[in-house]
Amino acid sequence: MKKRYDRELSLKELAALPDDQIDTREVPDLDEAFWKAAKLVKPDPTQQITLRVKRSVLEAYKATGKGYQTRMNAVLESYAKVLRKG
């Protein structure tokens, strides 16, 4: 029995649902053609560094919750790609 939800479920709520109760209508099927065209992409290794950032920047990212350092890295990586194109 699939149903639409009037709001986005939290991860905890979603994890508690049985698989047959999760609305997957918007998720495309991963057919054989998809897997034939799929390419393995290995992530770039990370390196631990010391970085000074403004307190306001750090607090803003921390306020977004777990994974804030990964999000900060994603923003920096996007900017690095722009620099390489320039």
N, C-alpha and C positions, 0 to 999 in steps of 0.2 A: 504494500500500500504506500505509494509515493504521494507526497503532498508538497505544495509550495509553503514556504514559511514567510510570515509577515515581517521577519527581521532576520539578520544574519546570525547564525548560531555561533556561540563561543566554541573554542576547541574542546573544552570540557563537555559541553552539551552534545557536540557532534560525535565525540568519542563514545559517548554513552548510548548513542542510537545503534540499533541493529543495522547491518548493511542494507537490508531490503527496505528500510525506512528512509534512506538517504536519497534525496532528489538529485539524480545525475543526468538529467535531460540535457543540460548545457555542456556536458563533458563529451568531447568527441571520442568516437571509437578508435582504438589503436589497432588498426587492421594490419595485415601483412605488408601492404604498401608503405605504411608508416615505418615499420621496423626495417624494411629494406633500405629506406632512405635515411634512417637514423645514423648519426655519427657519434662516436664516443668522444666526449670533450673532457679532458682532464683539467681540473682546476689548477690555477697557478698556485705554487706553494706560498705560504705566508711567512713573514719574518717578523719576529718580535722586535720592537723598537721602543724608544722613549720619544714621545711626541708632546709638545706643549700646545694646548689649544685653550681658547678662552673658556672660562668657567661657564658662561652662558651657553656656549655651544655644547659642551659636555653635558650640562644639565638638561638641555633640550633633547638630546639623543637618549640620555638615561631615562627620561620621562616616557619614552616610547616603549620601554620594557626590555625584556630579555632579547638579546641579539643586537643591541644597539651598536656594538663595535663592528659587527658585520655590516650593518647599514651605513655606518660612517665610512667603512672601507669601500662599499659600493659607490658612494658619492665620489670619493677620491679617485676610484678607478675610472668612473665615467669622465671625470675631468682630465685624467691622464690620457684617455683615448682622444679627446678633443685636442689636447696639446700635440699628440703624435701626428694628427691629421694636418695641423697648422703648418 
